[in-house]
Amino acid sequence: MKKIIRIILIFIIIVLINNCVIAKYFQNISIESKSKILKPIFEIESDEKIQINNIEQNIIEYCFTIKNYDQNEINKVKMFYIIKIENTFDNEKIQISLLDENNNAINLNDYKTEKIKIHMEKYLKKYKLIMNLNEEKNLNGKINIKIEIVQEENK
């Protein structure tokens, strides 16, 4: 009987010292998935660049269009965009306003619009940038229009 107890104790000590596990269970699951990632479609069409220096008129209009489709498909990604206008002219020499296609003024806060949502159906929005120049013809600077596009998070 003592011999059996010694064998069991030796076995337990060996197991504890060697950190052995008497039984192990492994399971490998292989999953393969193929999916198409949606490609956002966002196109901007605009007038040609305008040179403001030495221009004859005091009011300059620049038109551009934003759309979410191309010749083949409509965008299916939830997105919004922000229009940013970078103005290096002195604010006393030029005033800038942004109008929509119905000639409604769009609120610009620090030369930026609020977030404008693009729906997942066909979307086309026309804009007009109006630049009012004062009487001074010796202007030096430039205006850039930047469109920041952000994909909405799925919740």
HELIX and SHEET records of a PDB file:
HELIX    1   1 LYS A    2  ASN A   18  1                                  17    
SHEET    1   A 5 GLU A  43  SER A  46  0                                        
SHEET    2   A 5 ILE A  59  LYS A  67 -1                                        
SHEET    3   A 5 LEU A 124  LEU A 133 -1                                        
SHEET    4   A 5 ILE A  94  ASP A 100 -1                                        
SHEET    5   A 5 ALA A 105  ILE A 106 -1                                        
SHEET    1   B 3 ILE A 116  ILE A 118  0                                        
SHEET    2   B 3 MET A  79  ASN A  87 -1                                        
SHEET    3   B 3 ILE A 143  GLN A 151 -1                                        
END                                                                             
